[in-house]
């Protein structure tokens, strides 16, 4: 995706054809008996490009158990991938056809823009706008500030929980400095157990 933003996963590019055609002359030109130069090829019809996985080498992200997908920049997906393991895919859906893990953890911050981006990505998944084999494991909401969420943001969390399993990750000051913590917060340990669970046996929403 870039994730989706929840736009669609892997929107197709199109080859642009001619934007305008020449107006027909008022009178037909006299027929020529012989060409004066090389013939001009006919304009090509616009065609979609092949899928991203066609003819490409296996991904460097192959072999991981899960794929961390960021719903927006700065979500914390890279930190979670470093701490808990998995492939840091970025802002796109993984492509299992290239060996990338199909189990997805969609990461967003708990501010309004972050949860809106998560909602858009979930909508893209619902519409099937992703490569074959992609399966959402959970939405991971990383605290954007210490303390409790304002009530309007709490309502947005409940809306997301109605559509997917949600794990909330608290504010961890050490992560701002790329430092390790002596003991991971309980919510992070619960997420680690959910990742390790067999497919179809993930824990309850938190």
Secondary structure as UniProt FT lines:
FT   TURN            4..5
FT   TURN            52..55
FT   TURN            60..61
FT   STRAND          67..70
FT   TURN            73..74
FT   HELIX           77..84
FT   STRAND          87..90
FT   HELIX           96..98
FT   STRAND          103..109
FT   HELIX           112..126
FT   TURN            127..128
FT   TURN            132..133
FT   STRAND          135..142
FT   HELIX           151..161
FT   TURN            162..163
FT   STRAND          166..169
FT   HELIX           173..177
FT   HELIX           186..196
FT   TURN            199..200
//
